[in-house]
């Protein structure tokens, strides 16, 4: 996988997590643990993207 493909894959996953967080938040009884888990995953991806871009 090339660097550009990796970046694009991470951006796609980041966006999917954003959608998942939004959907969970809008549920009648959102699962706070699930939201926190999704946010942590999203932050890890954001950090990885930042590291790749720095290089």
mmCIF file of the N, C-alpha and C atoms, coordinates in Angstrom:
data_MODEL
# 
_entry.id   MODEL 
# 
loop_
_atom_site.group_PDB 
_atom_site.id 
_atom_site.type_symbol 
_atom_site.label_atom_id 
_atom_site.label_alt_id 
_atom_site.label_comp_id 
_atom_site.label_asym_id 
_atom_site.label_entity_id 
_atom_site.label_seq_id 
_atom_site.pdbx_PDB_ins_code 
_atom_site.Cartn_x 
_atom_site.Cartn_y 
_atom_site.Cartn_z 
_atom_site.occupancy 
_atom_site.B_iso_or_equiv 
_atom_site.pdbx_formal_charge 
_atom_site.auth_seq_id 
_atom_site.auth_comp_id 
_atom_site.auth_asym_id 
_atom_site.auth_atom_id 
_atom_site.pdbx_PDB_model_num 
ATOM 1   N N  . UNK A 1 1  ? 0.848   -1.170 0.000  1.00 0.00 ? 1  UNK A N  1 
ATOM 2   C CA . UNK A 1 1  ? 0.000   0.000  0.000  1.00 0.00 ? 1  UNK A CA 1 
ATOM 3   C C  . UNK A 1 1  ? 0.895   1.234  0.000  1.00 0.00 ? 1  UNK A C  1 
ATOM 4   N N  . UNK A 1 2  ? 0.654   2.118  -0.942 1.00 0.00 ? 2  UNK A N  1 
ATOM 5   C CA . UNK A 1 2  ? 1.456   3.335  -1.018 1.00 0.00 ? 2  UNK A CA 1 
ATOM 6   C C  . UNK A 1 2  ? 1.041   4.301  0.094  1.00 0.00 ? 2  UNK A C  1 
ATOM 7   N N  . UNK A 1 3  ? 1.859   5.295  0.305  1.00 0.00 ? 3  UNK A N  1 
ATOM 8   C CA . UNK A 1 3  ? 1.596   6.284  1.347  1.00 0.00 ? 3  UNK A CA 1 
ATOM 9   C C  . UNK A 1 3  ? 0.286   7.021  1.078  1.00 0.00 ? 3  UNK A C  1 
ATOM 10  N N  . UNK A 1 4  ? 0.054   7.375  -0.175 1.00 0.00 ? 4  UNK A N  1 
ATOM 11  C CA . UNK A 1 4  ? -1.176  8.086  -0.534 1.00 0.00 ? 4  UNK A CA 1 
ATOM 12  C C  . UNK A 1 4  ? -2.406  7.218  -0.266 1.00 0.00 ? 4  UNK A C  1 
ATOM 13  N N  . UNK A 1 5  ? -2.289  5.935  -0.583 1.00 0.00 ? 5  UNK A N  1 
ATOM 14  C CA . UNK A 1 5  ? -3.402  5.013  -0.333 1.00 0.00 ? 5  UNK A CA 1 
ATOM 15  C C  . UNK A 1 5  ? -3.655  4.873  1.167  1.00 0.00 ? 5  UNK A C  1 
ATOM 16  N N  . UNK A 1 6  ? -2.587  4.814  1.939  1.00 0.00 ? 6  UNK A N  1 
ATOM 17  C CA . UNK A 1 6  ? -2.714  4.705  3.401  1.00 0.00 ? 6  UNK A CA 1 
ATOM 18  C C  . UNK A 1 6  ? -3.407  5.941  3.970  1.00 0.00 ? 6  UNK A C  1 
ATOM 19  N N  . UNK A 1 7  ? -2.990  7.113  3.507  1.00 0.00 ? 7  UNK A N  1 
ATOM 20  C CA . UNK A 1 7  ? -3.602  8.357  3.974  1.00 0.00 ? 7  UNK A CA 1 
ATOM 21  C C  . UNK A 1 7  ? -5.084  8.382  3.614  1.00 0.00 ? 7  UNK A C  1 
ATOM 22  N N  . UNK A 1 8  ? -5.408  8.012  2.396  1.00 0.00 ? 8  UNK A N  1 
ATOM 23  C CA . UNK A 1 8  ? -6.802  8.005  1.953  1.00 0.00 ? 8  UNK A CA 1 
ATOM 24  C C  . UNK A 1 8  ? -7.629  7.004  2.762  1.00 0.00 ? 8  UNK A C  1 
ATOM 25  N N  . UNK A 1 9  ? -7.062  5.837  3.047  1.00 0.00 ? 9  UNK A N  1 
ATOM 26  C CA . UNK A 1 9  ? -7.766  4.830  3.845  1.00 0.00 ? 9  UNK A CA 1 
ATOM 27  C C  . UNK A 1 9  ? -8.023  5.349  5.262  1.00 0.00 ? 9  UNK A C  1 
ATOM 28  N N  . UNK A 1 10 ? -7.042  6.019  5.832  1.00 0.00 ? 10 UNK A N  1 
ATOM 29  C CA . UNK A 1 10 ? -7.215  6.573  7.173  1.00 0.00 ? 10 UNK A CA 1 
ATOM 30  C C  . UNK A 1 10 ? -8.273  7.676  7.183  1.00 0.00 ? 10 UNK A C  1 
ATOM 31  N N  . UNK A 1 11 ? -8.265  8.518  6.165  1.00 0.00 ? 11 UNK A N  1 
ATOM 32  C CA . UNK A 1 11 ? -9.273  9.582  6.074  1.00 0.00 ? 11 UNK A CA 1 
ATOM 33  C C  . UNK A 1 11 ? -10.670 8.993  5.940  1.00 0.00 ? 11 UNK A C  1 
ATOM 34  N N  . UNK A 1 12 ? -10.789 7.928  5.156  1.00 0.00 ? 12 UNK A N  1 
ATOM 35  C CA . UNK A 1 12 ? -12.081 7.268  4.977  1.00 0.00 ? 12 UNK A CA 1 
ATOM 36  C C  . UNK A 1 12 ? -12.568 6.672  6.295  1.00 0.00 ? 12 UNK A C  1 
ATOM 37  N N  . UNK A 1 13 ? -11.669 6.016  7.004  1.00 0.00 ? 13 UNK A N  1 
ATOM 38  C CA . UNK A 1 13 ? -12.040 5.419  8.290  1.00 0.00 ? 13 UNK A CA 1 
ATOM 39  C C  . UNK A 1 13 ? -12.399 6.506  9.303  1.00 0.00 ? 13 UNK A C  1 
ATOM 40  N N  . UNK A 1 14 ? -11.656 7.610  9.287  1.00 0.00 ? 14 UNK A N  1 
ATOM 41  C CA . UNK A 1 14 ? -11.922 8.738  10.181 1.00 0.00 ? 14 UNK A CA 1 
ATOM 42  C C  . UNK A 1 14 ? -13.334 9.272  9.939  1.00 0.00 ? 14 UNK A C  1 
ATOM 43  N N  . UNK A 1 15 ? -13.699 9.421  8.675  1.00 0.00 ? 15 UNK A N  1 
ATOM 44  C CA . UNK A 1 15 ? -15.031 9.916  8.322  1.00 0.00 ? 15 UNK A CA 1 
ATOM 45  C C  . UNK A 1 15 ? -16.110 8.918  8.754  1.00 0.00 ? 15 UNK A C  1 
ATOM 46  N N  . UNK A 1 16 ? -15.858 7.635  8.562  1.00 0.00 ? 16 UNK A N  1 
ATOM 47  C CA . UNK A 1 16 ? -16.825 6.607  8.961  1.00 0.00 ? 16 UNK A CA 1 
ATOM 48  C C  . UNK A 1 16 ? -17.041 6.630  10.477 1.00 0.00 ? 16 UNK A C  1 
ATOM 49  N N  . UNK A 1 17 ? -15.970 6.836  11.222 1.00 0.00 ? 17 UNK A N  1 
ATOM 50  C CA . UNK A 1 17 ? -16.097 6.921  12.675 1.00 0.00 ? 17 UNK A CA 1 
ATOM 51  C C  . UNK A 1 17 ? -16.889 8.161  13.080 1.00 0.00 ? 17 UNK A C  1 
ATOM 52  N N  . UNK A 1 18 ? -16.681 9.253  12.371 1.00 0.00 ? 18 UNK A N  1 
ATOM 53  C CA . UNK A 1 18 ? -17.432 10.474 12.643 1.00 0.00 ? 18 UNK A CA 1 
ATOM 54  C C  . UNK A 1 18 ? -18.933 10.235 12.456 1.00 0.00 ? 18 UNK A C  1 
ATOM 55  N N  . UNK A 1 19 ? -19.282 9.533  11.392 1.00 0.00 ? 19 UNK A N  1 
ATOM 56  C CA . UNK A 1 19 ? -20.685 9.198  11.125 1.00 0.00 ? 19 UNK A CA 1 
ATOM 57  C C  . UNK A 1 19 ? -21.227 8.280  12.220 1.00 0.00 ? 19 UNK A C  1 
ATOM 58  N N  . UNK A 1 20 ? -20.441 7.292  12.615 1.00 0.00 ? 20 UNK A N  1 
ATOM 59  C CA . UNK A 1 20 ? -20.872 6.356  13.651 1.00 0.00 ? 20 UNK A CA 1 
ATOM 60  C C  . UNK A 1 20 ? -21.101 7.075  14.984 1.00 0.00 ? 20 UNK A C  1 
ATOM 61  N N  . UNK A 1 21 ? -20.230 8.010  15.309 1.00 0.00 ? 21 UNK A N  1 
ATOM 62  C CA . UNK A 1 21 ? -20.387 8.793  16.538 1.00 0.00 ? 21 UNK A CA 1 
ATOM 63  C C  . UNK A 1 21 ? -21.675 9.607  16.470 1.00 0.00 ? 21 UNK A C  1 
ATOM 64  N N  . UNK A 1 22 ? -21.907 10.241 15.350 1.00 0.00 ? 22 UNK A N  1 
ATOM 65  C CA . UNK A 1 22 ? -23.122 11.049 15.162 1.00 0.00 ? 22 UNK A CA 1 
ATOM 66  C C  . UNK A 1 22 ? -24.375 10.182 15.299 1.00 0.00 ? 22 UNK A C  1 
ATOM 67  N N  . UNK A 1 23 ? -24.360 9.012  14.684 1.00 0.00 ? 23 UNK A N  1 
ATOM 68  C CA . UNK A 1 23 ? -25.515 8.113  14.754 1.00 0.00 ? 23 UNK A CA 1 
ATOM 69  C C  . UNK A 1 23 ? -25.764 7.648  16.186 1.00 0.00 ? 23 UNK A C  1 
ATOM 70  N N  . UNK A 1 24 ? -24.710 7.280  16.876 1.00 0.00 ? 24 UNK A N  1 
ATOM 71  C CA . UNK A 1 24 ? -24.858 6.805  18.256 1.00 0.00 ? 24 UNK A CA 1 
ATOM 72  C C  . UNK A 1 24 ? -25.349 7.932  19.162 1.00 0.00 ? 24 UNK A C  1 
ATOM 73  N N  . UNK A 1 25 ? -24.852 9.131  18.949 1.00 0.00 ? 25 UNK A N  1 
ATOM 74  C CA . UNK A 1 25 ? -25.250 10.283 19.753 1.00 0.00 ? 25 UNK A CA 1 
ATOM 75  C C  . UNK A 1 25 ? -26.732 10.598 19.570 1.00 0.00 ? 25 UNK A C  1 
ATOM 76  N N  . UNK A 1 26 ? -27.247 10.388 18.368 1.00 0.00 ? 26 UNK A N  1 
ATOM 77  C CA . UNK A 1 26 ? -28.636 10.727 18.065 1.00 0.00 ? 26 UNK A CA 1 
ATOM 78  C C  . UNK A 1 26 ? -29.635 9.632  18.432 1.00 0.00 ? 26 UNK A C  1 
ATOM 79  N N  . UNK A 1 27 ? -29.162 8.503  18.903 1.00 0.00 ? 27 UNK A N  1 
ATOM 80  C CA . UNK A 1 27 ? -30.069 7.430  19.332 1.00 0.00 ? 27 UNK A CA 1 
ATOM 81  C C  . UNK A 1 27 ? -30.834 7.870  20.578 1.00 0.00 ? 27 UNK A C  1 
ATOM 82  N N  . UNK A 1 28 ? -32.015 7.302  20.810 1.00 0.00 ? 28 UNK A N  1 
ATOM 83  C CA . UNK A 1 28 ? -32.788 7.668  22.011 1.00 0.00 ? 28 UNK A CA 1 
ATOM 84  C C  . UNK A 1 28 ? -32.022 7.422  23.318 1.00 0.00 ? 28 UNK A C  1 
ATOM 85  N N  . UNK A 1 29 ? -31.263 6.339  23.382 1.00 0.00 ? 29 UNK A N  1 
ATOM 86  C CA . UNK A 1 29 ? -30.470 6.029  24.580 1.00 0.00 ? 29 UNK A CA 1 
ATOM 87  C C  . UNK A 1 29 ? -29.040 5.716  24.147 1.00 0.00 ? 29 UNK A C  1 
ATOM 88  N N  . UNK A 1 30 ? -28.253 6.770  23.871 1.00 0.00 ? 30 UNK A N  1 
ATOM 89  C CA . UNK A 1 30 ? -26.889 6.534  23.386 1.00 0.00 ? 30 UNK A CA 1 
ATOM 90  C C  . UNK A 1 30 ? -26.027 5.811  24.423 1.00 0.00 ? 30 UNK A C  1 
ATOM 91  N N  . UNK A 1 31 ? -25.147 4.977  23.915 1.00 0.00 ? 31 UNK A N  1 
ATOM 92  C CA . UNK A 1 31 ? -24.221 4.216  24.752 1.00 0.00 ? 31 UNK A CA 1 
ATOM 93  C C  . UNK A 1 31 ? -22.950 5.048  24.932 1.00 0.00 ? 31 UNK A C  1 
ATOM 94  N N  . UNK A 1 32 ? -22.782 5.608  26.117 1.00 0.00 ? 32 UNK A N  1 
ATOM 95  C CA . UNK A 1 32 ? -21.635 6.479  26.383 1.00 0.00 ? 32 UNK A CA 1 
ATOM 96  C C  . UNK A 1 32 ? -20.309 5.751  26.209 1.00 0.00 ? 32 UNK A C  1 
ATOM 97  N N  . UNK A 1 33 ? -20.275 4.479  26.596 1.00 0.00 ? 33 UNK A N  1 
ATOM 98  C CA . UNK A 1 33 ? -19.048 3.696  26.436 1.00 0.00 ? 33 UNK A CA 1 
ATOM 99  C C  . UNK A 1 33 ? -18.706 3.544  24.954 1.00 0.00 ? 33 UNK A C  1 
ATOM 100 N N  . UNK A 1 34 ? -19.700 3.265  24.135 1.00 0.00 ? 34 UNK A N  1 
ATOM 101 C CA . UNK A 1 34 ? -19.483 3.111  22.686 1.00 0.00 ? 34 UNK A CA 1 
ATOM 102 C C  . UNK A 1 34 ? -19.007 4.424  22.071 1.00 0.00 ? 34 UNK A C  1 
ATOM 103 N N  . UNK A 1 35 ? -19.614 5.525  22.477 1.00 0.00 ? 35 UNK A N  1 
ATOM 104 C CA . UNK A 1 35 ? -19.216 6.838  21.960 1.00 0.00 ? 35 UNK A CA 1 
ATOM 105 C C  . UNK A 1 35 ? -17.764 7.123  22.335 1.00 0.00 ? 35 UNK A C  1 
ATOM 106 N N  . UNK A 1 36 ? -17.396 6.864  23.579 1.00 0.00 ? 36 UNK A N  1 
ATOM 107 C CA . UNK A 1 36 ? -16.016 7.093  24.023 1.00 0.00 ? 36 UNK A CA 1 
ATOM 108 C C  . UNK A 1 36 ? -15.042 6.227  23.239 1.00 0.00 ? 36 UNK A C  1 
ATOM 109 N N  . UNK A 1 37 ? -15.413 4.981  23.006 1.00 0.00 ? 37 UNK A N  1 
ATOM 110 C CA . UNK A 1 37 ? -14.559 4.069  22.244 1.00 0.00 ? 37 UNK A CA 1 
ATOM 111 C C  . UNK A 1 37 ? -14.368 4.560  20.810 1.00 0.00 ? 37 UNK A C  1 
ATOM 112 N N  . UNK A 1 38 ? -15.454 4.984  20.186 1.00 0.00 ? 38 UNK A N  1 
ATOM 113 C CA . UNK A 1 38 ? -15.371 5.494  18.811 1.00 0.00 ? 38 UNK A CA 1 
ATOM 114 C C  . UNK A 1 38 ? -14.507 6.753  18.748 1.00 0.00 ? 38 UNK A C  1 
ATOM 115 N N  . UNK A 1 39 ? -14.661 7.625  19.734 1.00 0.00 ? 39 UNK A N  1 
ATOM 116 C CA . UNK A 1 39 ? -13.872 8.861  19.759 1.00 0.00 ? 39 UNK A CA 1 
ATOM 117 C C  . UNK A 1 39 ? -12.381 8.562  19.934 1.00 0.00 ? 39 UNK A C  1 
ATOM 118 N N  . UNK A 1 40 ? -12.059 7.559  20.755 1.00 0.00 ? 40 UNK A N  1 
ATOM 119 C CA . UNK A 1 40 ? -10.653 7.172  20.937 1.00 0.00 ? 40 UNK A CA 1 
ATOM 120 C C  . UNK A 1 40 ? -10.069 6.633  19.636 1.00 0.00 ? 40 UNK A C  1 
ATOM 121 N N  . UNK A 1 41 ? -10.845 5.814  18.934 1.00 0.00 ? 41 UNK A N  1 
ATOM 122 C CA . UNK A 1 41 ? -10.390 5.288  17.639 1.00 0.00 ? 41 UNK A CA 1 
ATOM 123 C C  . UNK A 1 41 ? -10.154 6.434  16.659 1.00 0.00 ? 41 UNK A C  1 
ATOM 124 N N  . UNK A 1 42 ? -11.086 7.378  16.639 1.00 0.00 ? 42 UNK A N  1 
ATOM 125 C CA . UNK A 1 42 ? -10.985 8.520  15.730 1.00 0.00 ? 42 UNK A CA 1 
ATOM 126 C C  . UNK A 1 42 ? -9.735  9.348  16.055 1.00 0.00 ? 42 UNK A C  1 
ATOM 127 N N  . UNK A 1 43 ? -9.463  9.546  17.338 1.00 0.00 ? 43 UNK A N  1 
ATOM 128 C CA . UNK A 1 43 ? -8.282  10.305 17.750 1.00 0.00 ? 43 UNK A CA 1 
ATOM 129 C C  . UNK A 1 43 ? -6.993  9.586  17.358 1.00 0.00 ? 43 UNK A C  1 
ATOM 130 N N  . UNK A 1 44 ? -6.968  8.247  17.510 1.00 0.00 ? 44 UNK A N  1 
ATOM 131 C CA . UNK A 1 44 ? -5.782  7.482  17.100 1.00 0.00 ? 44 UNK A CA 1 
ATOM 132 C C  . UNK A 1 44 ? -5.510  7.663  15.612 1.00 0.00 ? 44 UNK A C  1 
ATOM 133 N N  . UNK A 1 45 ? -6.562  7.635  14.818 1.00 0.00 ? 45 UNK A N  1 
ATOM 134 C CA . UNK A 1 45 ? -6.410  7.805  13.373 1.00 0.00 ? 45 UNK A CA 1 
ATOM 135 C C  . UNK A 1 45 ? -5.929  9.215  13.058 1.00 0.00 ? 45 UNK A C  1 
ATOM 136 N N  . UNK A 1 46 ? -6.490  10.207 13.737 1.00 0.00 ? 46 UNK A N  1 
ATOM 137 C CA . UNK A 1 46 ? -6.067  11.590 13.524 1.00 0.00 ? 46 UNK A CA 1 
ATOM 138 C C  . UNK A 1 46 ? -4.583  11.757 13.858 1.00 0.00 ? 46 UNK A C  1 
ATOM 139 N N  . UNK A 1 47 ? -4.156  11.158 14.965 1.00 0.00 ? 47 UNK A N  1 
ATOM 140 C CA . UNK A 1 47 ? -2.745  11.219 15.355 1.00 0.00 ? 47 UNK A CA 1 
ATOM 141 C C  . UNK A 1 47 ? -1.854  10.528 14.327 1.00 0.00 ? 47 UNK A C  1 
ATOM 142 N N  . UNK A 1 48 ? -2.303  9.383  13.829 1.00 0.00 ? 48 UNK A N  1 
ATOM 143 C CA . UNK A 1 48 ? -1.527  8.663  12.817 1.00 0.00 ? 48 UNK A CA 1 
ATOM 144 C C  . UNK A 1 48 ? -1.407  9.488  11.535 1.00 0.00 ? 48 UNK A C  1 
ATOM 145 N N  . UNK A 1 49 ? -2.504  10.121 11.138 1.00 0.00 ? 49 UNK A N  1 
ATOM 146 C CA . UNK A 1 49 ? -2.465  10.982 9.950  1.00 0.00 ? 49 UNK A CA 1 
ATOM 147 C C  . UNK A 1 49 ? -1.485  12.137 10.153 1.00 0.00 ? 49 UNK A C  1 
ATOM 148 N N  . UNK A 1 50 ? -1.528  12.741 11.322 1.00 0.00 ? 50 UNK A N  1 
ATOM 149 C CA . UNK A 1 50 ? -0.627  13.856 11.615 1.00 0.00 ? 50 UNK A CA 1 
ATOM 150 C C  . UNK A 1 50 ? 0.829   13.407 11.566 1.00 0.00 ? 50 UNK A C  1 
ATOM 151 N N  . UNK A 1 51 ? 1.113   12.226 12.081 1.00 0.00 ? 51 UNK A N  1 
ATOM 152 C CA . UNK A 1 51 ? 2.473   11.688 12.064 1.00 0.00 ? 51 UNK A CA 1 
ATOM 153 C C  . UNK A 1 51 ? 2.944   11.447 10.633 1.00 0.00 ? 51 UNK A C  1 
ATOM 154 N N  . UNK A 1 52 ? 2.078   10.877 9.823  1.00 0.00 ? 52 UNK A N  1 
ATOM 155 C CA . UNK A 1 52 ? 2.434   10.595 8.426  1.00 0.00 ? 52 UNK A CA 1 
ATOM 156 C C  . UNK A 1 52 ? 2.697   11.890 7.669  1.00 0.00 ? 52 UNK A C  1 
ATOM 157 N N  . UNK A 1 53 ? 1.840   12.871 7.867  1.00 0.00 ? 53 UNK A N  1 
ATOM 158 C CA . UNK A 1 53 ? 1.978   14.139 7.149  1.00 0.00 ? 53 UNK A CA 1 
ATOM 159 C C  . UNK A 1 53 ? 3.261   14.864 7.561  1.00 0.00 ? 53 UNK A C  1 
ATOM 160 N N  . UNK A 1 54 ? 3.648   14.755 8.848  1.00 0.00 ? 54 UNK A N  1 
ATOM 161 C CA . UNK A 1 54 ? 4.879   15.390 9.332  1.00 0.00 ? 54 UNK A CA 1 
ATOM 162 C C  . UNK A 1 54 ? 6.116   14.852 8.627  1.00 0.00 ? 54 UNK A C  1 
ATOM 163 N N  . UNK A 1 55 ? 6.103   13.562 8.317  1.00 0.00 ? 55 UNK A N  1 
ATOM 164 C CA . UNK A 1 55 ? 7.271   12.926 7.720  1.00 0.00 ? 55 UNK A CA 1 
ATOM 165 C C  . UNK A 1 55 ? 7.407   13.414 6.354  1.00 0.00 ? 55 UNK A C  1 
# 
